[in-house]
Amino acid sequence: MAHKVEISGVNTAELPVLNNVEMRKLFRAMHAGDETARQTLIQGNLRLVLSVIQRFNNRGEPANDLFQVGCIGLMKAIDNFDLGQNVRFSTYAVPMIIGEIRRYLRDNNPIRVSRSLRDIAYKALQARDALTTRLSREPTISEISKELDIPREEVIYALDAIQEPVSLFEPIYEDGGDPIFIMDQIKDEKNEDEQWLEGIALREAVHRLDEREQLILDLRFYQGKTQMEVAEEIGISQAQVSRLEKAAIMRIRKHM
């Protein structure tokens, strides 16, 4: 009971888990008209919905709402799943659940997009998929524009319009240490003097570090290597790399 989490009236701690053999048996029964088998399949895959909605925790939507929308996607996946295809049900269902949630978020987006723009965007997405299959590569905007006989600028504008807004505090990278947020990657070109001074201060702070600390920061943040890769290269453990990296960053911050 310590791990009980209730969502939309469902106690997640008591959700059943079905194995592959049970799933196939239930699907065959459902296709034969057994409605009870369908309900068992839904109950047995609610954990799949729970795992998917965690990806949308930072969208500001109530978890109950996302869970209910995800269940709609799950039911669509169950009703359309073909046992003859050599694919696990979860592999088939997850994209459908995600798609249902994204449609819900898009339709409830506070930034309203006109129907005509949405129509152009959806046609562009369909054309992109068709061209990708035909060309065996990702098509350019110009190729999509030509395929639809719609001006290139309108295609770009429509595709931009349906993009979901992203929080500046959404993490884009995390490797066991402090996460990097979108806000950290935004360049401010209005304060060049301040940036110049900060650059000097940063170089001075880095020069105060010992050689190993400088090497770790160079490998991590200039060469883009993971802590595990750095550990293998310099012959220490990943935990030591993490500790030295954090200590070096703290010293730089203190100096600056």
Residue pairs with C-beta under 8 A, 6 or more apart in sequence:
1 13
3 13
4 11
4 12
4 13
5 11
5 12
5 13
6 12
7 50
7 63
7 64
7 67
8 64
8 67
8 68
10 46
10 67
12 46
12 47
12 50
15 43
15 44
15 46
15 47
15 50
16 43
16 44
17 44
17 47
18 26
18 40
18 41
18 44
18 45
20 88
22 44
23 41
23 44
23 89
24 83
26 37
26 38
26 40
26 41
26 44
27 37
27 41
27 81
27 83
27 89
28 83
29 36
29 37
30 37
30 38
30 41
30 78
31 83
38 78
38 79
41 78
42 71
42 74
42 75
42 78
45 74
45 78
45 89
45 90
45 93
46 71
46 74
48 74
48 90
48 93
48 94
48 97
49 67
49 70
49 71
49 73
49 74
49 97
50 67
52 70
52 94
52 97
52 98
52 101
53 63
53 66
53 67
53 70
53 101
55 98
56 66
56 101
56 105
57 63
58 167
58 169
58 170
59 66
59 105
61 105
61 108
65 104
66 101
66 104
69 100
69 101
69 104
70 97
70 100
70 101
72 100
73 93
73 96
73 97
73 98
73 99
73 100
73 101
74 93
74 96
74 97
76 96
76 100
77 89
77 92
77 93
77 96
77 97
78 93
80 96
81 89
81 92
81 93
85 92
102 164
105 164
106 162
106 164
109 164
109 165
111 165
113 121
113 161
113 162
117 157
117 158
117 161
117 162
118 158
118 161
118 162
120 148
120 150
120 154
120 155
120 158
121 158
121 159
121 161
121 162
123 148
123 150
124 144
124 148
124 150
124 155
124 158
124 159
125 159
127 139
127 144
127 147
127 148
128 138
128 139
128 144
130 147
131 139
131 143
131 144
131 147
132 138
132 139
135 143
139 147
141 152
141 155
141 156
142 152
144 155
145 151
145 152
145 154
145 155
148 155
166 182
167 182
168 181
168 182
168 183
168 186
169 181
169 182
169 183
170 181
170 182
171 179
171 180
171 181
172 179
172 180
172 181
172 182
172 185
173 179
173 180
174 180
175 226
175 227
176 227
176 238
176 242
177 227
177 242
177 245
177 246
178 249
188 195
198 256
201 255
201 256
202 252
202 256
204 255
205 251
205 252
205 255
205 256
206 214
206 217
206 252
208 251
208 255
209 217
209 248
209 251
209 252
212 234
212 244
213 244
213 247
213 248
213 251
214 248
215 234
216 230
216 234
216 241
216 244
216 245
216 248
217 245
217 248
217 249
219 225
219 229
219 230
219 233
219 234
220 227
220 230
220 245
225 233
227 238
227 241
227 242
227 245
228 238
230 241
231 237
231 238
231 240
231 241
234 241
